[in-house]
Amino acid sequence: MNASADGGDFIPAGPLDAFVESEFVIVDHPSGSVGVVRYEGAFYAVANACPHMGAPLCVGGGVKLTTQASRPFEYDTVQGQPLVRCPWHRWEYSIVDGSNAGN
């Protein structure tokens, strides 16, 4: 481990060029798996376990934008926070602050 600027420990997640915009890179951490993502020039770390039932949040998908139903089984993208969507039950969480997106 290395020391961060604020004195805490951090685990290197890889070189910057390994991060494709909006796609998660899974990093093993002593407290559990973490998804690290580059989104609009910033980096975010998300626990790779859905708070609802423990599904792997950061595997098989990238960052989504807020969606709303336009008709049954059809969704429109609307402006909003970047989200990660649970593959099991489609619950959505903000990658910025971890808040639930209203599920």
All heavy atoms as an XYZ file, in Angstrom:
766
protein
N       0.837     -1.180      0.000
C       0.000      0.000      0.000
C       0.878      1.237      0.000
O       2.001      1.210      0.447
C      -0.891      0.031      1.231
C      -2.140     -0.774      1.088
S      -3.294     -0.314      2.367
C      -4.054     -1.884      2.616
N       0.308      2.319     -0.459
C       0.993      3.598     -0.495
C       0.191      4.601      0.316
O      -1.000      4.438      0.517
C       1.111      4.099     -1.935
C       1.925      3.161     -2.785
O       3.047      2.822     -2.440
N       1.359      2.713     -3.888
N       0.845      5.675      0.727
C       0.147      6.720      1.474
C      -0.408      7.758      0.511
O       0.254      8.157     -0.446
C       1.101      7.369      2.465
N      -1.639      8.194      0.754
C      -2.237      9.238     -0.067
C      -1.858     10.601      0.503
O      -1.253     10.695      1.572
C      -3.759      9.073     -0.101
O      -4.297      9.293      1.180
N      -2.233     11.666     -0.188
C      -1.893     13.018      0.239
C      -2.464     13.350      1.617
O      -1.868     14.104      2.366
C      -2.394     14.024     -0.795
N      -3.612     12.765      1.967
C      -4.216     13.060      3.264
C      -3.743     12.109      4.363
O      -4.265     12.119      5.472
C      -5.742     13.053      3.173
C      -6.321     11.675      2.866
O      -5.549     10.701      2.739
O      -7.547     11.583      2.747
N      -2.751     11.273      4.068
C      -2.196     10.378      5.066
C      -2.843      9.012      5.121
O      -2.375      8.136      5.812
N      -3.931      8.805      4.396
C      -4.596      7.503      4.369
C      -3.897      6.551      3.425
O      -2.994      6.922      2.688
N      -4.287      5.309      3.468
C      -3.718      4.319      2.569
C      -4.558      4.220      1.302
O      -5.763      4.435      1.321
C      -3.684      2.945      3.239
C      -2.671      2.897      4.367
O      -1.686      3.651      4.323
O      -2.868      2.100      5.298
N      -3.907      3.878      0.195
C      -4.638      3.612     -1.031
C      -4.001      2.442     -1.745
O      -2.846      2.104     -1.500
C      -4.731      4.846     -1.925
C      -3.430      5.242     -2.580
C      -3.091      4.740     -3.826
C      -2.560      6.129     -1.969
C      -1.905      5.100     -4.440
C      -1.367      6.499     -2.575
C      -1.041      5.982     -3.814
N      -4.766      1.822     -2.599
C      -4.289      0.700     -3.390
C      -4.291      1.141     -4.845
O      -5.326      1.574     -5.353
C      -5.200     -0.526     -3.202
C      -5.116     -1.003     -1.756
C      -4.818     -1.638     -4.164
C      -6.064     -2.115     -1.414
N      -3.157      1.064     -5.532
C      -3.131      1.463     -6.943
C      -4.128      0.633     -7.759
O      -4.222     -0.579     -7.606
C      -1.696      1.178     -7.374
C      -0.905      1.134     -6.096
C      -1.853      0.617     -5.059
N      -4.876      1.305     -8.599
C      -5.886      0.634     -9.419
C      -5.395      0.370    -10.835
O      -6.059     -0.334    -11.584
C      -7.164      1.471     -9.461
N      -4.264      0.938    -11.201
C      -3.716      0.721    -12.536
C      -3.342      2.024    -13.199
O      -3.657      3.105    -12.694
N      -2.683      1.932    -14.345
C      -2.286      3.148    -15.068
C      -3.521      3.865    -15.639
O      -4.540      3.240    -15.945
C      -1.383      2.619    -16.194
C      -1.791      1.199    -16.366
C      -2.261      0.723    -15.030
N      -3.426      5.167    -15.776
C      -4.563      5.959    -16.264
C      -5.094      5.478    -17.606
O      -6.309      5.471    -17.829
C      -4.177      7.439    -16.366
C      -3.920      8.158    -15.050
C      -3.509      9.602    -15.308
C      -5.136      8.099    -14.154
N      -4.193      5.043    -18.490
C      -4.663      4.623    -19.817
C      -5.400      3.283    -19.792
O      -5.976      2.859    -20.787
C      -3.527      4.609    -20.840
C      -2.391      3.664    -20.480
O      -2.458      2.998    -19.427
O      -1.425      3.598    -21.262
N      -5.429      2.616    -18.629
C      -6.200      1.365    -18.501
C      -7.686      1.643    -18.296
O      -8.504      0.730    -18.370
C      -5.663      0.539    -17.337
N      -8.044      2.897    -18.050
C      -9.425      3.254    -17.750
C     -10.108      3.845    -18.977
O      -9.800      4.943    -19.399
C      -9.487      4.238    -16.588
C      -9.038      3.628    -15.292
C      -7.703      3.646    -14.928
C      -9.944      2.999    -14.463
C      -7.281      3.062    -13.749
C      -9.535      2.406    -13.279
C      -8.200      2.435    -12.926
N     -11.052      3.089    -19.510
C     -11.860      3.544    -20.637
C     -13.040      4.311    -20.051
O     -13.630      3.883    -19.050
C     -12.357      2.337    -21.465
C     -13.281      2.775    -22.579
C     -11.178      1.554    -22.001
N     -13.384      5.425    -20.643
C     -14.494      6.254    -20.166
C     -15.747      5.414    -19.918
O     -16.172      4.639    -20.782
C     -14.798      7.345    -21.206
C     -15.906      8.283    -20.845
C     -15.540      9.320    -19.789
O     -14.346      9.486    -19.472
O     -16.456      9.965    -19.289
N     -16.300      5.537    -18.736
C     -17.581      4.931    -18.322
C     -17.559      3.418    -18.148
O     -18.611      2.812    -18.000
C     -18.708      5.314    -19.289
O     -18.897      6.706    -19.302
N     -16.379      2.788    -18.171
C     -16.291      1.348    -17.963
C     -15.528      1.066    -16.673
O     -14.473      1.630    -16.429
C     -15.596      0.666    -19.138
C     -16.413      0.704    -20.407
C     -15.750     -0.058    -21.548
O     -14.817     -0.861    -21.289
O     -16.159      0.163    -22.684
N     -16.071      0.171    -15.858
C     -15.468     -0.140    -14.567
C     -14.264     -1.059    -14.706
O     -14.252     -1.970    -15.530
C     -16.491     -0.820    -13.652
C     -17.508      0.127    -13.092
C     -18.731      0.284    -13.701
C     -17.220      0.871    -11.966
C     -19.671      1.168    -13.188
C     -18.149      1.758    -11.446
C     -19.377      1.906    -12.061
N     -13.265     -0.817    -13.871
C     -12.132     -1.710    -13.674
C     -12.282     -2.232    -12.243
O     -12.433     -1.445    -11.299
C     -10.788     -0.969    -13.843
C      -9.632     -1.860    -13.432
C     -10.627     -0.476    -15.274
N     -12.298     -3.545    -12.085
C     -12.485     -4.149    -10.767
C     -11.131     -4.266    -10.070
O     -10.171     -4.784    -10.636
C     -13.153     -5.537    -10.869
C     -14.478     -5.427    -11.641
C     -13.363     -6.140     -9.489
C     -15.488     -4.487    -11.053
N     -11.083     -3.777     -8.838
C      -9.859     -3.788     -8.031
C     -10.159     -4.538     -6.733
O     -11.188     -4.283     -6.097
C      -9.410     -2.345     -7.719
C      -8.178     -2.342     -6.832
C      -9.165     -1.566     -9.001
N      -9.283     -5.458     -6.374
C      -9.438     -6.165     -5.103
C      -8.906     -5.290     -3.977
O      -7.826     -4.703     -4.081
C      -8.697     -7.499     -5.130
C      -9.360     -8.490     -6.067
O     -10.607     -8.487     -6.131
O      -8.642     -9.257     -6.724
N      -9.675     -5.201     -2.929
C      -9.331     -4.389     -1.762
C      -9.547     -5.268     -0.536
O     -10.414     -6.140     -0.559
C     -10.255     -3.155     -1.726
C      -9.920     -2.194     -0.642
N     -10.417     -2.314      0.630
C      -9.140     -1.089     -0.648
C      -9.958     -1.319      1.366
N      -9.183     -0.564      0.620
N      -8.790     -5.068      0.524
C      -8.983     -5.907      1.714
C     -10.420     -5.921      2.245
O     -10.872     -6.910      2.799
C      -8.026     -5.296      2.742
C      -6.956     -4.664      1.921
C      -7.652     -4.159      0.681
N     -11.160     -4.833      2.043
C     -12.541     -4.786      2.537
C     -13.546     -5.302      1.514
O     -14.739     -5.349      1.796
C     -12.904     -3.361      2.950
O     -12.908     -2.507      1.826
N     -13.086     -5.678      0.323
C     -13.980     -6.198     -0.714
C     -13.636     -5.652     -2.084
O     -12.796     -4.776     -2.236
N     -14.317     -6.148     -3.073
C     -14.102     -5.751     -4.457
C     -14.640     -4.338     -4.684
O     -15.707     -3.975     -4.192
C     -14.833     -6.758     -5.355
O     -14.746     -6.399     -6.698
N     -13.885     -3.535     -5.464
C     -14.260     -2.151     -5.750
C     -14.195     -1.940     -7.258
O     -13.266     -2.392     -7.921
C     -13.296     -1.167     -5.044
C     -13.603      0.269     -5.408
C     -13.350     -1.362     -3.540
N     -15.195     -1.255     -7.791
C     -15.176     -0.863     -9.198
C     -14.690      0.576     -9.294
O     -15.231      1.464     -8.632
N     -13.661      0.813    -10.093
C     -13.141      2.162    -10.313
C     -13.493      2.544    -11.740
O     -13.304      1.760    -12.671
C     -11.615      2.223    -10.082
C     -11.090      3.624    -10.326
C     -11.267      1.755     -8.680
N     -14.021      3.752    -11.911
C     -14.483      4.184    -13.224
C     -14.050      5.624    -13.494
O     -14.016      6.447    -12.588
C     -16.026      4.031    -13.343
C     -16.761      4.941    -12.379
C     -16.504      4.234    -14.766
N     -13.694      5.878    -14.750
C     -13.428      7.243    -15.201
C     -14.708      7.733    -15.858
O     -15.260      7.074    -16.738
C     -12.303      7.260    -16.229
C     -12.028      8.651    -16.798
C     -11.062      8.588    -17.956
N      -9.725      8.314    -17.460
C      -8.618      8.682    -18.087
N      -8.667      9.315    -19.221
N      -7.453      8.386    -17.570
N     -15.190      8.884    -15.399
C     -16.410      9.448    -15.979
C     -16.245     10.957    -16.094
O     -16.027     11.636    -15.098
C     -17.629      9.106    -15.120
C     -18.917      9.620    -15.710
C     -19.499      8.969    -16.787
C     -19.522     10.750    -15.211
C     -20.659      9.446    -17.357
C     -20.694     11.236    -15.778
C     -21.254     10.580    -16.846
O     -22.402     11.061    -17.418
N     -16.296     11.448    -17.322
C     -16.147     12.876    -17.630
C     -14.908     13.481    -16.959
O     -14.963     14.546    -16.355
C     -17.418     13.638    -17.265
C     -18.595     13.247    -18.135
C     -19.839     14.086    -17.900
O     -19.884     14.868    -16.916
O     -20.768     13.964    -18.708
N     -13.791     12.761    -17.041
C     -12.524     13.266    -16.560
C     -12.246     13.058    -15.079
O     -11.154     13.345    -14.609
N     -13.211     12.587    -14.333
C     -13.018     12.330    -12.897
C     -13.037     10.818    -12.653
O     -13.541     10.056    -13.481
C     -14.124     13.004    -12.087
N     -12.492     10.414    -11.515
C     -12.473      9.000    -11.146
C     -13.357      8.780     -9.928
O     -13.385      9.598     -9.012
C     -11.045      8.532    -10.848
C     -10.217      8.385    -12.087
C      -9.527      9.467    -12.602
C     -10.147      7.171    -12.740
C      -8.773      9.344    -13.755
C      -9.393      7.031    -13.898
C      -8.708      8.118    -14.406
N     -14.076      7.647     -9.938
C     -14.974      7.293     -8.848
C     -14.717      5.837     -8.467
O     -14.413      5.015     -9.320
C     -16.441      7.440     -9.277
C     -16.784      8.846     -9.705
C     -16.671      9.229    -11.036
C     -17.200      9.790     -8.773
C     -16.974     10.522    -11.430
C     -17.514     11.086     -9.160
C     -17.392     11.445    -10.490
O     -17.689     12.723    -10.868
N     -14.878      5.533     -7.178
C     -14.757      4.161     -6.691
C     -16.097      3.755     -6.085
O     -16.698      4.505     -5.322
C     -13.662      4.064     -5.640
N     -16.571      2.564     -6.469
C     -17.877      2.077     -6.046
C     -17.710      0.665     -5.493
O     -17.076     -0.182     -6.135
C     -18.853      2.038     -7.257
C     -20.203      1.489     -6.863
C     -18.984      3.422     -7.888
N     -18.276      0.412     -4.333
C     -18.254     -0.951     -3.800
C     -18.939     -1.870     -4.803
O     -20.025     -1.566     -5.294
C     -18.967     -1.010     -2.453
N     -18.310     -2.970     -5.124
C     -18.831     -3.881     -6.143
C     -19.823     -4.883     -5.541
O     -19.754     -6.075     -5.786
C     -17.672     -4.615     -6.830
C     -18.133     -5.404     -8.028
O     -19.131     -5.081     -8.653
N     -17.410     -6.451     -8.349
N     -20.742     -4.367     -4.741
C     -21.791     -5.207     -4.141
C     -23.023     -4.339     -3.936
O     -22.959     -3.319     -3.254
C     -21.336     -5.794     -2.815
N     -24.115     -4.725     -4.534
C     -25.356     -3.970     -4.402
C     -25.826     -4.007     -2.948
O     -25.895     -5.083     -2.342
C     -26.423     -4.570     -5.313
S     -28.014     -3.713     -5.214
N     -26.164     -2.852     -2.370
C     -26.656     -2.831     -0.993
C     -27.960     -3.603     -0.816
O     -28.273     -4.051      0.279
C     -26.882     -1.348     -0.695
C     -26.117     -0.614     -1.716
C     -26.020     -1.514     -2.909
N     -28.710     -3.798     -1.901
C     -29.999     -4.493     -1.818
C     -29.814     -5.973     -1.509
O     -30.316     -6.472     -0.511
C     -30.770     -4.286     -3.133
C     -32.051     -5.027     -3.223
N     -32.400     -5.745     -4.343
C     -33.066     -5.167     -2.360
C     -33.590     -6.296     -4.137
N     -34.015     -5.963     -2.952
N     -29.071     -6.693     -2.392
C     -28.909     -8.137     -2.174
C     -27.517     -8.653     -2.523
O     -27.325     -9.842     -2.713
C     -29.966     -8.907     -2.966
C     -31.370     -8.689     -2.416
S     -32.608     -9.776     -3.125
C     -32.139    -11.351     -2.466
N     -26.542     -7.768     -2.655
C     -25.166     -8.188     -2.827
C     -24.712     -8.528     -4.234
O     -23.613     -9.039     -4.411
N     -25.514     -8.233     -5.243
C     -25.109     -8.522     -6.629
C     -23.860     -7.723     -6.986
O     -23.626     -6.645     -6.444
C     -26.236     -8.158     -7.589
N     -23.051     -8.234     -7.920
C     -21.855     -7.502     -8.344
C     -22.250     -6.292     -9.193
O     -22.595     -6.418    -10.361
C     -21.074     -8.535     -9.155
C     -22.110     -9.499     -9.642
C     -23.180     -9.526     -8.600
N     -22.215     -5.098     -8.604
C     -22.689     -3.883     -9.275
C     -21.867     -3.482    -10.491
O     -22.416     -2.970    -11.456
C     -22.646     -2.698     -8.298
C     -23.838     -2.438     -7.433
C     -23.605     -1.177     -6.603
C     -25.103     -2.295     -8.242
N     -20.574     -3.659    -10.434
C     -19.690     -3.069    -11.437
C     -19.249     -4.039    -12.521
O     -18.346     -3.737    -13.293
C     -18.471     -2.484    -10.734
S     -18.894     -1.325     -9.430
N     -19.852     -5.201    -12.590
C     -19.460     -6.212    -13.573
C     -20.496     -6.242    -14.695
O     -21.690     -6.309    -14.439
C     -19.353     -7.604    -12.905
C     -19.019     -8.663    -13.923
C     -18.312     -7.571    -11.797
N     -20.022     -6.175    -15.925
C     -20.908     -6.339    -17.064
C     -21.653     -5.097    -17.495
O     -22.509     -5.152    -18.359
N     -21.342     -3.981    -16.941
C     -22.012     -2.747    -17.347
C     -21.135     -1.562    -17.022
O     -20.145     -1.668    -16.333
N     -21.519     -0.448    -17.519
C     -20.775      0.770    -17.249
C     -21.679      1.780    -16.588
O     -22.718      1.447    -16.039
N     -21.276      3.015    -16.669
C     -22.057      4.099    -16.089
C     -23.251      4.381    -16.993
O     -23.147      4.416    -18.209
C     -21.185      5.360    -15.950
C     -22.001      6.543    -15.462
C     -20.024      5.079    -15.013
N     -24.403      4.543    -16.376
C     -25.633      4.861    -17.085
C     -26.052      6.276    -16.696
O     -25.624      6.797    -15.686
C     -26.776      3.908    -16.683
C     -26.420      2.453    -16.635
C     -26.352      1.859    -18.007
C     -26.227      0.348    -17.909
N     -25.058     -0.189    -18.492
N     -26.928      6.864    -17.487
C     -27.548      8.115    -17.079
C     -28.941      7.798    -16.590
O     -29.495      6.739    -16.875
C     -27.586      9.104    -18.245
C     -26.220      9.591    -18.702
C     -26.374     10.512    -19.905
C     -25.492     10.307    -17.589
N     -29.525      8.701    -15.837
C     -30.856      8.489    -15.289
C     -31.831      8.154    -16.408
O     -31.800      8.740    -17.480
C     -31.332      9.753    -14.555
O     -30.354     10.081    -13.580
C     -32.657      9.547    -13.886
N     -32.700      7.191    -16.135
C     -33.704      6.802    -17.126
C     -35.098      6.994    -16.556
O     -35.290      7.038    -15.346
C     -33.539      5.323    -17.538
O     -33.619      4.510    -16.375
C     -32.227      5.082    -18.243
N     -36.056      7.137    -17.452
C     -37.457      7.186    -17.033
C     -38.260      6.388    -18.035
O     -37.916      6.314    -19.211
C     -37.960      8.619    -16.936
C     -38.049      9.344    -18.268
C     -38.500     10.781    -18.108
O     -38.548     11.311    -17.010
N     -38.827     11.420    -19.206
N     -39.318      5.788    -17.574
C     -40.163      4.975    -18.452
C     -40.975      5.889    -19.364
O     -41.609      6.832    -18.908
C     -41.086      4.101    -17.631
N     -40.931      5.613    -20.659
C     -41.765      6.353    -21.601
C     -43.009      5.538    -21.938
O     -44.087      6.074    -22.115
C     -40.978      6.684    -22.870
O     -40.432      5.502    -23.428
N     -42.832      4.233    -22.048
C     -43.910      3.265    -22.243
C     -43.436      1.971    -21.614
O     -42.260      1.838    -21.305
C     -44.166      3.045    -23.742
C     -44.662      4.275    -24.449
C     -45.133      3.986    -25.848
N     -44.152      3.223    -26.605
C     -44.124      3.154    -27.916
N     -45.013      3.792    -28.624
N     -43.223      2.453    -28.535
N     -44.311      0.995    -21.417
C     -43.842     -0.265    -20.830
C     -42.648     -0.836    -21.604
O     -42.673     -0.895    -22.838
C     -45.062     -1.177    -20.935
C     -46.223     -0.241    -20.910
C     -45.744      0.987    -21.663
N     -41.607     -1.174    -20.890
C     -40.380     -1.778    -21.424
C     -39.572     -0.841    -22.319
O     -38.687     -1.282    -23.037
C     -40.689     -3.093    -22.155
C     -41.446     -4.060    -21.306
C     -42.788     -4.304    -21.544
C     -40.831     -4.708    -20.249
C     -43.500     -5.190    -20.743
C     -41.534     -5.588    -19.444
C     -42.874     -5.830    -19.693
N     -39.861      0.457    -22.305
C     -39.077      1.439    -23.046
C     -38.655      2.541    -22.087
O     -39.458      3.006    -21.284
C     -39.887      2.053    -24.192
C     -40.145      1.083    -25.322
C     -40.811      1.751    -26.514
O     -40.803      2.985    -26.595
O     -41.344      1.016    -27.348
N     -37.397      2.953    -22.187
C     -36.870      3.958    -21.277
C     -36.182      5.054    -22.071
O     -35.514      4.796    -23.062
C     -35.869      3.334    -20.303
C     -36.523      2.313    -19.404
C     -36.606      0.980    -19.783
C     -37.086      2.694    -18.200
C     -37.228      0.049    -18.964
C     -37.707      1.771    -17.383
C     -37.779      0.453    -17.768
O     -38.396     -0.454    -16.967
N     -36.336      6.282    -21.621
C     -35.663      7.427    -22.208
C     -34.578      7.893    -21.256
O     -34.776      7.883    -20.038
C     -36.642      8.589    -22.432
C     -37.706      8.259    -23.473
O     -37.383      7.549    -24.442
O     -38.852      8.716    -23.304
N     -33.447      8.314    -21.808
C     -32.387      8.877    -20.978
C     -32.709     10.335    -20.711
O     -33.083     11.064    -21.604
C     -31.027      8.760    -21.703
O     -30.767      7.383    -21.948
C     -29.913      9.341    -20.867
N     -32.572     10.736    -19.469
C     -32.786     12.131    -19.092
C     -31.534     12.630    -18.396
O     -30.702     11.840    -17.947
C     -34.010     12.280    -18.151
C     -35.285     11.913    -18.877
C     -33.864     11.454    -16.905
N     -31.380     13.943    -18.337
C     -30.225     14.500    -17.658
C     -30.294     14.159    -16.174
O     -31.351     14.195    -15.563
C     -30.193     16.010    -17.845
C     -29.900     16.417    -19.282
C     -28.558     15.933    -19.752
O     -28.441     14.837    -20.275
N     -27.540     16.729    -19.571
N     -29.197     13.822    -15.621
C     -29.173     13.477    -14.205
C     -27.813     12.983    -13.802
O     -26.839     13.136    -14.525
N     -27.743     12.371    -12.652
C     -26.484     11.860    -12.138
C     -26.071     10.593    -12.875
O     -26.922      9.810    -13.286
C     -26.622     11.527    -10.659
C     -26.772     12.732     -9.769
C     -26.571     12.337     -8.328
O     -25.519     11.821     -7.956
N     -27.577     12.587     -7.513
N     -24.760     10.382    -12.992
C     -24.289      9.110    -13.543
C     -24.558      7.991    -12.536
O     -24.368      8.172    -11.336
C     -22.798      9.340    -13.757
C     -22.440     10.444    -12.830
C     -23.666     11.291    -12.665
N     -25.019      6.869    -13.038
C     -25.473      5.776    -12.184
C     -24.800      4.463    -12.522
O     -24.349      4.254    -13.638
C     -26.986      5.574    -12.356
C     -27.881      6.777    -12.145
C     -29.298      6.465    -12.597
C     -27.866      7.193    -10.694
N     -24.808      3.572    -11.557
C     -24.479      2.173    -11.788
C     -25.766      1.400    -11.500
O     -26.493      1.714    -10.567
C     -23.296      1.704    -10.908
C     -23.588      1.839     -9.439
C     -22.880      0.293    -11.259
N     -26.076      0.430    -12.362
C     -27.339     -0.311    -12.257
C     -27.078     -1.750    -11.868
O     -26.262     -2.442    -12.470
C     -28.067     -0.268    -13.595
C     -29.414     -0.982    -13.569
C     -30.118     -0.912    -14.908
N     -30.409      0.480    -15.223
C     -30.393      0.968    -16.466
N     -30.110      0.196    -17.494
N     -30.668      2.233    -16.670
N     -27.791     -2.225    -10.861
C     -27.671     -3.605    -10.411
C     -28.169     -4.551    -11.512
O     -29.260     -4.357    -12.042
C     -28.490     -3.809     -9.139
S     -28.487     -5.515     -8.577
N     -27.370     -5.584    -11.844
C     -27.794     -6.513    -12.897
C     -28.920     -7.449    -12.466
O     -29.581     -8.031    -13.313
C     -26.516     -7.301    -13.197
C     -25.737     -7.254    -11.923
C     -26.041     -5.911    -11.314
N     -29.152     -7.599    -11.176
C     -30.185     -8.530    -10.717
C     -31.569     -7.903    -10.692
O     -32.524     -8.493    -11.174
C     -29.856     -9.052     -9.330
C     -28.693     -9.996     -9.253
C     -27.928    -10.456    -10.298
C     -28.160    -10.586     -8.080
N     -26.949    -11.285     -9.838
C     -27.069    -11.390     -8.469
C     -28.481    -10.503     -6.746
C     -26.315    -12.115     -7.566
C     -27.728    -11.222     -5.834
C     -26.660    -12.025     -6.248
N     -31.694     -6.721    -10.090
C     -33.021     -6.127     -9.900
C     -33.149     -4.718    -10.475
O     -34.146     -4.051    -10.243
C     -33.383     -6.112     -8.406
C     -33.402     -7.475     -7.811
N     -32.419     -7.915     -6.955
C     -34.256     -8.509     -7.967
C     -32.677     -9.170     -6.603
N     -33.776     -9.550     -7.203
N     -32.103     -4.258    -11.176
C     -32.090     -2.971    -11.862
C     -32.185     -1.767    -10.919
O     -32.572     -0.689    -11.325
C     -33.154     -2.912    -12.958
C     -32.969     -3.997    -14.006
C     -33.953     -3.961    -15.135
N     -34.001     -2.712    -15.868
C     -33.164     -2.337    -16.830
N     -32.171     -3.108    -17.172
N     -33.321     -1.192    -17.455
N     -31.830     -1.951     -9.657
C     -31.753     -0.804     -8.763
C     -30.565      0.038     -9.208
O     -29.535     -0.494     -9.650
C     -31.575     -1.258     -7.318
C     -32.826     -1.808     -6.701
C     -33.847     -2.458     -7.327
C     -33.180     -1.763     -5.331
N     -34.809     -2.822     -6.430
C     -34.430     -2.406     -5.186
C     -32.571     -1.247     -4.202
C     -35.069     -2.537     -3.967
C     -33.206     -1.392     -2.985
C     -34.439     -2.022     -2.878
N     -30.692      1.356     -9.111
C     -29.659      2.267     -9.581
C     -29.120      3.121     -8.432
O     -29.878      3.568     -7.581
C     -30.206      3.169    -10.680
C     -30.596      2.398    -11.924
C     -31.259      3.262    -12.972
O     -32.073      4.135    -12.602
O     -30.953      3.068    -14.159
N     -27.792      3.340     -8.477
C     -27.117      4.121     -7.450
C     -26.190      5.132     -8.120
O     -25.549      4.843     -9.123
C     -26.282      3.218     -6.538
C     -27.109      2.153     -5.877
C     -27.265      0.899     -6.457
C     -27.786      2.413     -4.687
C     -28.058     -0.072     -5.865
C     -28.576      1.438     -4.088
C     -28.711      0.205     -4.687
O     -29.500     -0.751     -4.102
N     -26.109      6.327     -7.535
C     -25.217      7.363     -8.036
C     -23.766      6.947     -7.816
O     -23.409      6.505     -6.722
C     -25.498      8.670     -7.298
O     -24.462      9.613     -7.547
N     -22.920      7.126     -8.837
C     -21.494      6.857     -8.649
C     -20.840      8.017     -7.903
O     -19.732      7.887     -7.398
C     -20.754      6.586     -9.971
C     -20.721      7.819    -10.863
C     -21.324      5.382    -10.680
C     -19.753      7.727    -12.016
N     -21.516      9.172     -7.827
C     -20.956     10.353     -7.173
C     -21.095     10.275     -5.665
O     -20.140     10.470     -4.923
C     -21.624     11.631     -7.709
C     -21.118     12.869     -6.966
C     -21.396     11.764     -9.206
N     -22.310      9.957     -5.184
C     -22.530      9.988     -3.732
C     -23.165      8.707     -3.174
O     -23.427      8.610     -1.989
C     -23.374     11.184     -3.338
C     -24.769     11.168     -3.921
O     -25.218     10.121     -4.452
O     -25.438     12.217     -3.857
N     -23.420      7.702     -4.017
C     -23.962      6.434     -3.561
C     -25.444      6.414     -3.300
O     -26.003      5.383     -2.910
N     -26.115      7.537     -3.517
C     -27.551      7.584     -3.232
C     -28.334      6.697     -4.188
O     -27.941      6.483     -5.336
C     -28.070      9.018     -3.301
O     -27.920      9.543     -4.605
N     -29.444      6.174     -3.690
C     -30.335      5.349     -4.499
C     -31.123      6.271     -5.414
O     -31.608      7.319     -4.991
C     -31.256      4.557     -3.571
C     -32.165      3.628     -4.335
O     -33.214      4.037     -4.788
N     -31.757      2.395     -4.477
N     -31.286      5.869     -6.658
C     -31.950      6.716     -7.648
C     -33.455      6.494     -7.680
O     -34.079      6.600     -8.719
C     -31.342      6.475     -9.025
N     -34.052      6.194     -6.552
C     -35.499      6.164     -6.473
C     -36.150      4.824     -6.685
O     -37.333      4.736     -6.959
N     -35.394      3.723     -6.575
C     -35.986      2.407     -6.784
C     -36.765      2.043     -5.558
O     -36.547      1.376     -4.726
C     -34.916      1.390     -7.124
C     -34.146      1.828     -8.338
O     -33.031      2.306     -8.211
N     -34.727      1.714     -9.504
